Amino acid sequence: MRSIISFVLLSFFVIILGACQASSTSPDGISCDFRQEKPLWEMPLVCQGK
């Protein structure tokens, strides 16, 4: 019985972490293409070095 409860809790934990990761990733990805001639402040924060 204890192993079933551990398995269920672990499954919920993995699903929750997967949902958090899916919501934090951009479907377009991060584009640090500086040839777009955008000002630095309009680029994603990752590209700004912050």
Backbone as a chain_set.jsonl record, in Angstrom:
{"seq": "MRSIISFVLLSFFVIILGACQASSTSPDGISCDFRQEKPLWEMPLVCQGK", "coords": {"N": [[0.82, -1.191, 0.0], [1.969, 1.206, 0.761], [3.84, 1.622, -1.246], [2.241, 2.097, -3.448], [1.06, 4.55, -2.814], [3.362, 6.139, -2.744], [4.132, 5.923, -5.435], [1.956, 7.194, -6.72], [2.139, 9.805, -5.651], [4.667, 10.534, -6.62], [4.124, 10.454, -9.361], [2.237, 12.549, -9.634], [3.902, 14.665, -8.879], [5.811, 14.668, -10.959], [4.151, 15.265, -13.134], [3.237, 17.821, -12.429], [5.656, 19.263, -12.393], [6.347, 18.986, -15.086], [4.266, 20.418, -16.286], [4.804, 22.974, -15.334], [7.229, 23.479, -16.58], [6.468, 23.38, -19.255], [4.811, 25.587, -19.429], [6.59, 27.608, -19.148], [8.25, 27.692, -21.306], [8.867, 29.062, -24.472], [6.91, 28.809, -27.413], [8.016, 29.649, -29.762], [10.667, 29.741, -29.268], [13.774, 31.23, -28.21], [14.91, 34.039, -29.744], [17.881, 35.33, -30.484], [18.793, 36.868, -32.521], [20.696, 39.253, -33.724], [20.654, 40.543, -36.086], [18.194, 41.473, -36.686], [17.808, 44.099, -36.324], [16.66, 45.249, -34.07], [16.222, 47.351, -31.216], [18.29, 46.97, -28.288], [16.845, 46.88, -25.874], [14.408, 45.846, -26.636], [14.853, 43.239, -27.165], [14.733, 39.785, -26.011], [15.207, 39.11, -22.469], [17.229, 37.272, -22.0], [18.936, 37.61, -24.128], [19.871, 40.099, -23.578], [21.6, 39.739, -21.549], [20.797, 39.685, -18.95]], "CA": [[0.0, 0.0, 0.0], [2.838, 2.375, 0.842], [4.485, 1.829, -2.547], [1.236, 2.676, -4.352], [0.952, 5.967, -2.463], [4.603, 6.773, -3.214], [4.077, 5.997, -6.894], [0.97, 8.209, -7.095], [2.711, 11.111, -5.333], [5.743, 10.788, -7.572], [3.499, 10.74, -10.653], [1.707, 13.916, -9.567], [5.043, 15.574, -8.838], [6.376, 14.735, -12.31], [3.181, 15.957, -13.993], [3.243, 19.241, -12.066], [6.902, 19.854, -12.891], [6.248, 19.054, -16.548], [3.36, 21.517, -16.635], [5.507, 24.233, -15.077], [8.234, 23.662, -17.623], [5.782, 23.638, -20.522], [4.266, 26.937, -19.428], [7.663, 28.595, -19.119], [9.01, 27.682, -22.549], [8.216, 29.763, -25.572], [6.761, 27.943, -28.581], [8.865, 30.154, -30.835], [12.062, 29.71, -28.859], [14.356, 32.547, -27.969], [15.651, 34.484, -30.914], [18.887, 36.35, -30.186], [19.343, 37.264, -33.815], [20.934, 40.69, -33.668], [20.496, 41.099, -37.432], [16.815, 41.948, -36.839], [17.886, 45.548, -36.142], [15.835, 45.693, -32.951], [17.009, 47.912, -30.113], [18.632, 45.964, -27.287], [15.807, 46.786, -24.851], [13.266, 45.097, -27.158], [15.258, 41.838, -27.271], [14.464, 39.042, -24.772], [16.172, 39.366, -21.4], [18.363, 36.359, -22.141], [19.845, 38.202, -25.105], [20.425, 41.312, -22.99], [22.586, 39.348, -20.556], [20.249, 39.895, -17.603]], "C": [[0.871, 1.265, 0.0], [3.496, 2.668, -0.51], [3.514, 2.433, -3.555], [1.101, 4.172, -4.082], [2.189, 6.722, -2.932], [4.596, 6.937, -4.726], [3.114, 7.09, -7.355], [1.517, 9.61, -6.808], [3.841, 11.483, -6.292], [5.182, 11.135, -8.952], [2.931, 12.153, -10.692], [2.831, 14.943, -9.594], [5.643, 15.755, -10.224], [5.437, 15.49, -13.251], [3.189, 17.458, -13.703], [4.511, 19.918, -12.567], [6.896, 19.968, -14.414], [5.355, 20.182, -17.004], [4.029, 22.86, -16.407], [6.544, 24.502, -16.162], [7.573, 24.004, -18.955], [5.243, 25.06, -20.568], [5.364, 27.991, -19.476], [8.493, 28.61, -20.395], [8.202, 28.345, -23.652], [8.062, 28.809, -26.749], [7.654, 28.375, -29.745], [10.343, 30.0, -30.52], [12.559, 31.122, -28.628], [15.214, 32.91, -29.155], [16.591, 35.614, -30.518], [19.557, 36.789, -31.479], [19.473, 38.78, -33.836], [20.843, 41.339, -35.051], [19.093, 41.628, -37.671], [16.716, 43.463, -36.687], [16.882, 46.054, -35.101], [16.739, 46.36, -31.928], [17.218, 46.845, -29.038], [17.525, 45.796, -26.253], [14.557, 46.054, -25.337], [13.596, 43.602, -27.354], [14.876, 41.112, -25.981], [15.562, 39.27, -23.744], [17.391, 38.469, -21.486], [19.383, 36.954, -23.087], [20.519, 39.461, -24.552], [21.48, 40.989, -21.95], [22.109, 39.553, -19.136], [19.753, 38.598, -17.027]], "O": [[0.558, 2.253, -0.664], [3.686, 3.829, -0.873], [3.925, 3.201, -4.425], [1.036, 4.97, -5.017], [2.076, 7.828, -3.46], [5.009, 7.976, -5.241], [3.426, 7.834, -8.284], [1.371, 10.509, -7.637], [3.943, 12.633, -6.72], [5.71, 12.014, -9.634], [3.122, 12.873, -11.671], [2.721, 15.973, -10.259], [5.952, 16.878, -10.622], [5.897, 16.274, -14.081], [3.152, 18.271, -14.627], [4.453, 21.023, -13.106], [7.392, 20.951, -14.963], [5.647, 20.84, -18.003], [3.846, 23.787, -17.196], [6.705, 25.639, -16.605], [8.082, 24.841, -19.699], [5.219, 25.677, -21.633], [5.099, 29.145, -19.811], [9.362, 29.468, -20.547], [6.984, 28.185, -23.728], [8.994, 28.068, -27.058], [8.003, 27.565, -30.604], [11.182, 30.115, -31.412], [11.828, 32.091, -28.835], [16.13, 32.177, -29.526], [16.146, 36.73, -30.248], [20.76, 37.048, -31.507], [18.48, 39.498, -33.952], [20.945, 42.56, -35.166], [18.815, 42.176, -38.738], [15.651, 44.041, -36.902], [16.329, 47.145, -35.235], [17.9, 45.976, -31.785], [16.409, 45.926, -28.902], [17.284, 44.679, -25.795], [13.721, 45.675, -24.517], [12.712, 42.806, -27.671], [14.709, 41.761, -24.948], [16.701, 39.581, -24.094], [18.481, 38.872, -21.081], [20.586, 36.813, -22.863], [21.6, 39.842, -24.999], [22.193, 41.889, -21.507], [22.918, 39.592, -18.209], [19.257, 38.572, -15.901]]}, "num_chains": 1, "name": "protein.A"}
